[in-house]
């Protein structure tokens, strides 16, 4: 990254005297650098970048884009600006710049299973036993170390916000920690210290599943620590988390609600989650119809599909995100679309666990916004998740071009942030949170990409390893492919994972 004169910027550009106006004539010069907490009455620090190419809302790919941020928020975005017309101290972003990516579905501790779960054969259900084994060995300190490294890996991949679907609440024997939210607070600290915003999707998990005949199964030894005993117990612990009336926990952290699944939460225990979401205006996420066995057990228990059960309970709606939604009846798709529920697709995990390929095009056509998640972190690469949505549709339909590159980019940015409760993020536009990601165009994957199909090249060939520069909330997190907050991300991952795999 250099300034517009080709010099290395040596840190953040200086603060300017005021916001950009609507044209180049309003560009001001630099002032003193402003970082850290502002004094009362002080102007927010100003930063400027000049992007070689950038994807802008309603405009597509533009060149020579001058971007200004005042503190945490973009204040102006102007295309077709020659480098020579940039104010002094403007940083140059060589390559393709887009909004920060949103990872709308994460289980941070599943990262420990990468590679391990590929040994031998099996199903989702045998993989789940491996996952339980890792869960048994985590405590607040080891979870903080693991999650911080995982979130740093996300930042290196261009992710600026994560939705952590959290159900690892208590000690291994099921007893509460002195702070009943110690594990959740570890995740929040991990995200903030790795440079990400987080929505902690606190999950209710009460039963071990449903038998094929529809009877509830007791929690097994590993699942005991997931449970708050009943919905009211979950609600009491959730209140102790200490969010404000809007679910905000900190400037870069907010709370959300999760119902693990219809397997893990009986229908008569779902109301406290719905009530908490309504009272605080927060997102509500849930796993839906990931496996045919879930549908069959739900039909046996309730006589209706999981989507119908959730609709009957009042769960579906614009604040709700259904994760996976892989095995759906036509009526299920209609219910999800009519309620404007978001669907979070996790194609690399759904392929890794042999879940199947969901009806993504039908869901989008029915009215469901689509978002993306890396879920079990078989890989952490939202660009890969995006293209796999289209590639999966090609395998299902035998046709190409079911999703345009812009639709997939929207799922990776705007829709993902919105379903996590950050609708002010996901665009390079005035007023949006100042998140941006620059992808290098000079690597072998993207060399020779043409301006006319640049977004297509990024979505269908770009990868996490091509990310060079990441800003989250106006703060540099990744520069020249190096994480600024976690010195050695691979070492941090290895140090956190190895003890979990060797524990007895």
C-alpha positions in Angstrom: 0.0 0.0 0.0 1.4 3.4 -1.0 0.2 7.0 -1.0 -0.9 8.6 -4.3 2.7 9.7 -5.0 3.9 6.1 -4.7 5.3 6.5 -1.2 4.7 4.0 1.6 2.3 5.8 3.9 4.0 4.8 7.1 0.7 4.4 9.0 -2.7 6.1 8.9 -3.1 9.2 6.8 -3.4 12.4 8.7 -6.7 13.8 9.9 -8.3 16.3 7.7 -10.1 19.5 8.6 -13.5 18.4 7.5 -15.7 15.9 5.6 -15.5 15.6 1.9 -18.3 17.4 0.0 -20.0 16.0 -3.1 -17.3 17.0 -5.5 -13.5 17.2 -5.7 -13.5 20.9 -5.0 -14.4 20.1 -1.4 -11.3 18.0 -0.8 -9.3 19.4 2.1 -5.7 19.0 3.2 -4.3 17.0 6.1 -4.1 17.9 9.7 -2.8 16.1 12.8 -3.2 12.3 13.2 -6.1 11.2 15.3 -6.1 7.7 16.8 -7.5 6.2 19.9 -10.1 7.9 22.1 -11.1 11.4 21.0 -11.1 14.3 23.3 -14.5 15.9 24.0 -15.4 18.0 21.1 -12.6 16.8 18.9 -13.3 16.0 15.2 -13.2 12.3 14.2 -9.9 11.4 12.5 -10.0 11.5 8.7 -8.6 8.8 6.5 -8.5 8.6 2.7 -7.8 5.8 0.2 -7.6 5.8 -3.6 -8.7 2.5 -4.9 -7.6 1.4 -8.4 -10.9 -0.4 -8.8 -13.9 -0.6 -6.4 -17.3 -2.2 -6.3 -19.9 0.5 -5.5 -23.6 0.2 -4.7 -25.7 0.9 -7.8 -22.7 1.7 -9.9 -20.8 -1.6 -10.3 -17.1 -1.6 -10.7 -15.6 1.8 -11.0 -12.0 3.0 -11.3 -10.0 5.7 -9.5 -12.3 5.7 -6.4 -11.4 8.2 -3.7 -12.8 7.0 -0.4 -12.9 9.1 2.8 -13.8 8.0 6.3 -14.4 10.2 9.4 -13.6 7.9 12.3 -15.6 4.7 11.9 -17.8 5.8 9.1 -17.3 6.5 5.4 -18.0 10.2 4.7 -17.5 10.3 0.9 -16.9 8.0 -2.0 -16.1 9.5 -5.4 -15.2 7.6 -8.6 -13.0 8.6 -11.6 -10.5 10.6 -9.5 -7.0 10.8 -11.0 -4.2 10.0 -8.6 -2.8 13.5 -9.0 -6.0 15.0 -7.6 -5.8 13.1 -4.3 -5.0 15.1 -1.1 -1.6 14.6 0.5 -1.4 11.4 2.6 -4.1 9.5 0.6 -3.2 5.8 0.7 -3.2 3.9 -2.6 -5.1 0.6 -2.8 -3.8 -1.3 -5.8 -6.2 -4.0 -6.9 -9.9 -4.5 -6.4 -11.6 -3.0 -3.3 -14.9 -4.1 -1.9 -16.8 -3.8 1.4 -15.7 -5.9 4.3 -17.1 -9.4 4.1 -19.6 -10.9 6.6 -19.3 -14.4 8.0 -22.8 -14.9 9.1 -22.4 -18.4 10.6 -19.4 -19.6 12.6 -18.7 -22.2 15.2 -15.2 -21.1 16.2 -14.1 -24.3 17.9 -15.0 -26.5 14.9 -11.8 -25.1 13.3 -9.8 -27.6 15.3 -11.4 -30.4 13.2 -10.0 -29.2 9.9 -8.2 -32.2 8.3 -8.9 -34.4 11.3 -12.5 -34.9 10.1 -11.3 -36.0 6.7 -9.8 -39.3 7.9 -11.9 -42.3 6.8 -15.5 -42.3 5.9 -18.6 -41.2 7.8 -21.6 -38.9 7.9 -22.7 -35.7 9.5 -23.6 -37.8 12.6 -20.1 -39.4 12.9 -18.5 -36.0 12.4 -20.6 -34.7 15.2 -19.0 -37.2 17.6 -15.6 -35.8 16.7 -16.9 -32.3 17.4 -18.2 -33.3 20.8 -14.7 -34.6 21.6 -13.2 -31.2 21.0 -15.9 -29.4 22.9 -15.2 -31.4 26.0 -11.7 -29.9 26.4 -12.4 -26.2 26.1 -12.5 -23.6 28.9 -12.7 -19.8 28.8 -9.0 -19.4 28.5 -8.4 -22.0 25.8 -11.5 -20.9 23.9 -10.2 -17.3 23.9 -6.9 -18.4 22.5 -8.5 -20.6 19.8 -11.2 -18.1 18.8 -8.8 -15.2 18.6 -6.7 -17.2 16.2 -9.7 -18.3 14.2 -11.0 -14.7 14.0 -7.6 -13.5 12.9 -7.7 -16.1 10.1 -11.0 -14.6 9.1 -9.6 -11.1 9.0 -6.8 -12.3 6.7 -9.6 -13.6 4.4 -11.3 -10.1 4.3 -14.0 -10.8 6.9 -14.8 -7.8 9.1 -17.8 -9.2 11.0 -18.7 -12.6 12.3 -21.9 -14.2 13.6 -20.8 -16.7 16.2 -23.5 -19.3 16.8 -22.6 -20.0 20.4 -23.8 -22.9 22.5 -20.7 -24.0 24.5 -21.9 -22.2 27.6 -20.9 -24.1 30.8 -18.2 -26.2 32.4 -17.8 -29.8 31.0 -19.9 -31.3 33.8 -22.8 -28.8 33.1 -22.2 -26.6 36.1 -22.1 -22.8 35.5 -18.9 -20.9 35.6 -18.7 -18.1 38.2 -19.6 -15.9 35.4 -22.3 -17.9 33.6 -21.4 -16.1 30.3 -17.6 -16.6 30.6 -17.4 -18.6 27.4 -19.4 -16.0 25.5 -17.3 -13.1 26.9 -14.2 -15.0 25.7 -15.6 -15.0 22.2 -16.4 -11.3 22.3 -12.8 -10.5 23.5 -11.4 -12.8 20.9 -13.2 -11.0 18.1 -12.4 -7.5 19.2 -8.7 -8.3 19.8 -8.6 -9.9 16.4 -10.1 -6.8 14.7 -13.6 -8.1 14.0 -17.1 -7.0 14.9 -19.1 -9.8 16.4 -22.7 -10.7 16.9 -22.8 -13.3 19.6 -25.7 -15.5 18.6 -26.4 -17.1 22.0 -28.0 -20.4 21.4 -30.5 -22.3 23.4 -29.8 -26.1 23.4 -31.9 -28.2 25.7 -32.2 -31.8 24.4 -29.9 -34.3 22.7 -32.1 -34.6 19.7 -35.2 -36.4 18.5 -35.4 -40.1 17.8 -36.6 -41.3 14.4 -40.0 -41.8 16.2 -40.0 -38.2 17.4 -39.2 -38.8 21.1 -36.8 -36.3 22.7 -33.4 -37.7 23.5 -31.5 -36.9 26.7 -28.4 -34.8 26.5 -25.2 -36.9 26.2 -22.1 -36.3 28.3 -20.7 -33.8 25.8 -23.9 -31.9 25.4 -24.6 -31.3 29.1 -22.4 -28.2 29.0 -24.6 -26.7 26.2 -27.8 -26.7 28.2 -29.5 -24.1 30.4 -32.0 -26.7 31.5 -35.0 -24.9 30.0 -36.0 -21.8 28.1 -36.3 -19.6 31.2 -32.8 -20.7 32.3 -31.5 -19.6 28.9 -33.3 -16.2 29.3 -31.9 -15.6 32.8 -28.3 -16.2 31.6 -28.9 -14.1 28.5 -30.0 -11.2 30.7 -26.8 -11.6 32.8 -24.8 -11.0 29.6 -25.5 -7.3 30.1 -26.5 -5.9 26.8 -28.4 -2.6 26.4 -32.0 -2.4 25.3 -30.9 -2.9 21.7 -28.7 -5.9 22.3 -25.5 -3.8 22.1 -22.6 -5.1 24.3 -19.8 -2.8 23.1 -19.1 -0.7 20.1 -18.0 -3.7 18.1 -20.1 -6.4 19.8 -23.8 -7.1 20.0 -26.0 -9.9 21.2 -28.3 -12.0 19.1 -30.5 -15.0 19.8 -30.3 -18.6 18.5 -32.5 -21.6 18.6 -30.1 -24.4 17.9 -32.6 -26.5 16.0 -36.0 -28.2 16.3 -33.9 -31.2 17.4 -32.4 -29.4 20.4 -35.2 -27.1 21.5 -38.7 -28.4 22.0 -41.5 -26.3 20.5 -42.8 -25.4 24.0 -39.5 -23.9 25.0 -38.9 -21.6 22.1 -40.9 -18.6 23.3 -38.2 -17.0 25.5 -35.9 -16.8 22.5 -38.5 -15.1 20.4 -39.5 -12.8 23.2 -35.9 -11.7 23.8 -35.4 -11.0 20.1 -38.5 -8.9 20.0 -37.8 -7.0 23.2 -34.3 -6.1 22.0 -34.8 -5.9 18.2 -32.0 -8.5 17.7 -31.3 -11.1 15.1 -32.6 -14.6 15.7 -30.7 -17.5 14.0 -31.4 -21.3 13.8 -30.2 -24.4 12.1 -33.0 -25.6 9.7 -33.4 -28.9 7.8 -29.7 -29.5 7.4 -30.3 -33.3 7.3 -33.2 -35.4 6.1 -33.2 -37.2 9.5 -34.1 -33.9 11.2 -37.1 -33.5 8.9 -38.2 -37.1 9.5 -37.9 -36.8 13.3 -39.8 -33.5 13.3 -42.6 -35.0 11.3 -42.8 -37.9 13.7 -42.8 -35.6 16.7 -45.1 -32.8 15.5 -46.7 -33.9 12.3 -45.2 -31.0 10.3 -41.9 -30.0 8.9 -39.3 -27.9 10.8 -40.1 -24.8 8.8 -43.9 -25.3 9.4 -43.2 -25.7 13.1 -41.2 -22.5 13.3 -43.8 -20.6 11.3 -46.5 -21.9 13.7 -44.4 -20.7 16.7 -44.0 -17.2 15.2 -40.3 -17.6 14.7 -40.0 -16.8 11.0 -39.7 -13.2 10.0 -37.3 -10.5 8.7 -35.0 -10.7 11.8 -34.7 -14.4 11.4 -32.0 -16.3 9.6 -32.4 -20.0 8.8 -28.9 -21.6 8.4 -28.5 -24.3 5.7 -32.2 -24.8 4.7 -30.9 -27.7 2.6 -33.8 -30.2 2.6 -37.0 -28.2 2.1 -40.5 -29.0 0.7 -42.0 -26.4 -1.7 -44.3 -25.2 1.1 -41.2 -24.6 3.3 -39.7 -22.4 0.7 -42.9 -20.5 0.4 -43.1 -19.9 4.1 -39.5 -18.7 4.3 -39.9 -16.4 1.4 -43.3 -15.0 2.5 -41.8 -14.2 5.9 -38.7 -12.6 4.4 -36.5 -14.7 6.5 -32.9 -14.7 5.5 -31.2 -18.0 4.6 -27.5 -18.4 5.4 -25.8 -20.9 3.1 -22.6 -22.6 4.1 -21.6 -24.5 0.9 -18.1 -25.6 1.9 -19.4 -27.1 5.2 -22.5 -28.5 3.5 -20.2 -30.3 1.0 -17.7 -31.3 3.6 -20.4 -33.0 5.8 -22.3 -34.5 2.8 -25.4 -32.5 3.8 -26.5 -31.9 0.2 -27.2 -28.9 -2.0 -30.0 -26.6 -1.0 -32.5 -24.8 -3.2 -30.7 -21.5 -3.2 -32.3 -20.1 -6.4 -35.8 -21.0 -5.4 -35.3 -19.4 -1.9 -34.0 -16.2 -3.4 -36.9 -16.1 -5.9 -39.3 -16.7 -3.1 -38.1 -13.5 -1.3 -35.4 -14.8 1.0 -32.2 -12.7 1.3 -29.2 -15.0 1.1 -26.1 -14.7 3.3 -23.0 -16.8 3.7 -21.0 -18.5 6.4 -18.0 -20.7 6.8 -19.7 -22.7 9.7 -17.3 -25.5 10.6 -14.4 -23.8 8.9 -13.4 -26.6 6.7 -12.0 -23.6 4.9 -12.4 -19.9 5.8 -13.0 -18.1 2.5 -16.2 -16.2 1.9 -15.4 -15.8 -1.8 -15.3 -19.6 -2.0 -18.6 -19.8 -0.2 -20.1 -17.3 -2.7 -19.0 -19.1 -5.9 -20.1 -22.5 -4.5 -23.7 -21.2 -4.3 -23.6 -20.8 -8.1 -21.6 -23.9 -8.7 -24.0 -25.9 -6.6 -26.9 -24.6 -8.6 -25.1 -25.6 -11.8 -24.8 -29.2 -10.4 -28.5 -29.2 -9.5 -29.9 -27.6 -12.7 -27.4 -28.4 -15.4 -27.3 -24.7 -16.3 -24.8 -21.9 -15.8 -25.5 -18.4 -14.7 -28.2 -19.0 -12.0 -26.7 -16.2 -9.8 -24.9 -13.1 -11.1 -21.6 -12.1 -9.6 -23.3 -9.0 -8.1 -25.9 -11.2 -6.3 -23.2 -13.3 -4.8 -21.2 -10.3 -3.7 -24.3 -8.8 -2.1 -24.8 -12.0 -0.1 -21.2 -11.8 1.1 -21.5 -8.2 2.2 -24.8 -6.3 2.5 -27.1 -9.2 3.3 -24.5 -10.9 5.7 -24.0 -7.8 7.8 -27.8 -7.0 7.8 -28.7 -10.5 9.1 -26.2 -10.0 12.0 -27.8 -6.7 13.1 -25.3 -4.4 11.4 -27.4 -2.9 8.5 -25.1 0.1 8.4 -22.2 -2.0 7.1 -21.5 -3.8 3.8 -21.3 -0.9 1.3 -18.6 1.5 0.2 -21.0 4.5 0.6 -21.3 7.6 2.8 -22.7 6.8 6.1 -21.7 3.1 6.1 -19.3 1.7 8.6 -15.8 2.1 7.3 -15.0 -1.5 6.3 -13.1 -2.3 3.1 -11.1 -5.2 1.7 -8.6 -5.0 -1.2 -7.9 -8.0 -3.3 -4.6 -8.2 -5.2 -4.9 -8.6 -9.0 -1.3 -9.5 -9.6 -1.3 -13.1 -8.3 -1.7 -16.2 -10.5 -5.4 -16.7 -9.7 -6.4 -13.2 -11.0 -3.6 -12.2 -13.3 -5.0 -11.0 -16.6 -8.5 -10.1 -15.2 -10.2 -7.6 -17.4 -12.1 -4.5 -16.3 -15.3 -5.7 -18.0 -15.5 -8.8 -15.9 -13.6 -7.9 -12.8 -16.3 -8.7 -10.3 -16.8 -12.0 -12.0 -13.1 -12.7 -11.7 -13.1 -11.9 -8.0 -16.1 -14.0 -7.2 -15.3 -17.0 -9.3 -11.5 -17.1 -9.0 -10.4 -14.9 -6.1 -9.5 -16.5 -2.8 -8.7 -15.6 0.8 -5.0 -15.7 -0.1 -5.5 -12.8 -2.5 -6.6 -10.4 0.2 -3.9 -7.8 0.9 -5.6 -5.0 2.9 -8.4 -5.0 5.4 -9.9 -2.0 7.3 -12.7 -2.6 9.9 -14.5 0.4 11.4 -11.8 2.8 10.0 -8.9 0.8 11.6 -6.2 -1.1 9.7 -6.4 -4.8 10.6 -4.5 -6.4 7.7 -1.8 -4.6 5.7 0.2 -6.2 2.9 -1.3 -9.6 3.9 -0.1 -9.3 7.5 -2.4 -9.2 10.5 -1.5 -6.2 12.6 -3.1 -7.4 15.9 -2.0 -11.1 15.9 1.7 -11.3 15.0 1.8 -14.9 13.8 -1.7 -16.3 12.9 -0.5 -19.8 11.9 1.4 -20.2 15.1 -1.5 -18.9 17.2 -3.8 -21.5 15.5 -1.3 -24.3 16.0 -0.7 -23.5 19.6 -4.5 -23.4 20.3 -5.4 -26.5 18.3 -2.7 -29.0 19.2 -3.6 -29.4 22.9 -7.2 -30.0 22.0 -6.4 -32.9 19.7 -3.9 -34.6 22.1 -6.0 -34.2 25.3 -7.2 -37.5 26.7 
